[in-house]
Amino acid sequence: MPLAVYVLALGIFTQGTSEFMLSGLLPGMADDLGVSIPDAGLLISAFAIGMVVGAPLLAVATLRWPRRTALVLLQAVFIAGHVVGALAPGYGVLFATRIVSALAYAGFWGVAVATAVALVPSAAKSKAVGLVAGGLTLATIVGVPAGTVLSQSASWRAAFWAVAAATAVSLAATALAVPGGRGSPEVSSVRAELRGMKQPQLWLSYAITGLAFGAVIVTFSYLAALLTDESGLSEGLVPAALALFGAGGMLGLLIGSRTAQAHAVGTLGWGLGGLAVISAALALTADTAIAVVLVLVFLLGMAGYVTNPALQSRVFGLAPDAPTLVGATNTAAFNVGNTLAPMLGGLTIGAGYGYTSVAWVGAGLAGLGGAGALWAGRLERATARTQGRAPLADPADPADPTGAADSANSAGFEKVFQNG
């Protein structure tokens, strides 16, 4: 795997820490800024809004730029946003910096994934995407707990300064390691990318992406508050619990990276089904034995991230002629879930249903995502029958060149789903 792919993962790690660290910072931020925890939670949605808007917009805007130039400039804007955020005098300024930082991060995500895919042969594309996405999982294991510790020992502003400094290191590594070329000479125009996006199954995949990520982020966004208020966990142990979630996420990512290429739809179906069950179990047991709750937190991370490689890599197979825009739009889809799900969670908390209600929201979203995966499997097999070929799969996969394993796996999930 080229060194540049690991450097791109580093960039996702440093910026992704900011995306998710607010889960552990919300209580301190709410006190300092004089707002409620649900209002502070809207800062997560503000970041997600910037991601939704920024991913496709900046993918198009930077399409003809040298990829290294685009990546470096986007990180520079992200750093500036965090410096201003660390100095923000109030909630409004901080809200604005979250949107600006997210715009830059969204552009980085889209260009980084397209660059990683362009740097490796077909057989390694899923692995490359998994490695880049792994930077985000590492952020939940290391970055988010570290940010929480900084916030508790100093202030939430110290966590923002740390993210800015780490991203500066990543920027320097990007400038040194990432090739300066565009990385996808076969894509010559925005029009060519847009033509490649005209695939109905692609948009179903985007819907599944939004539901899948929303299903896990709605619980994770309020996880610190749920553990302290409902489960009785001390604040000092919250970073360890968040790291436990991240460790589960890393295991899920490793599993998903191995199954996504040959069993993409099956990975989505089983992963989302498991996420629905685990989220419901967390809601039901949040006020019981803390050991049970912590096991469920680990499983929540695993089920939440096992689908990530399939969600990321499958869209490139559905629209191979739009490598930049397809990945950027998938990033936007992730953040539609990241925007709406915390807002839904905040509404249920505000309505008086308590922090366990967010886990029920997660279970419902995961169930809808699983239904979408079932539909995708049916469409895939119907298309294969119509065209007289095997279902969609990565043709470079030596273990399953026809995609038959994915068809069988998704069919197995369909049978279980129907039998309820």
Buried (B, 14 or more C-beta within 10 A) or exposed (E): EBEBBBBBBBBBBBBBBBBBBBBBBBBBBBEBBEBBBBBBBBBBBBBBBBBBBBBBBBBBEBBEBBBBBBBBBBBBBBBBBBBBBBEBEEBEEBBBBBBBBBBBBBBBBBBBBBBBBBBBEBEBBBBBBBBBBBBBBBBBBBBBBBBBBBBBEEBBBBBBBBBBBBBBEBBEBBBEBBBEEBBBEEBEEBEBBEEBBEBEBBBBBBBBBBBBBBBBBBBBBBBBBBBBBBBEBEBEBBBEBBBBBBBBBBBBBBBBBBBBBBBBBBBBBBBBBBBBBBBBBBBEBBBEEBEBBBBBBBBBBBBBBBBBBBBBBBBBBBBBBBBBBBBBBBBBBBBBBBBBBBBBBBBBBEEEBBBBBBBBBBBBBBBBBBBBBBBBBBBBBEBBEEEEEBBBBBEEBEEBEBBBBBBBBBBBBBEEBEEE
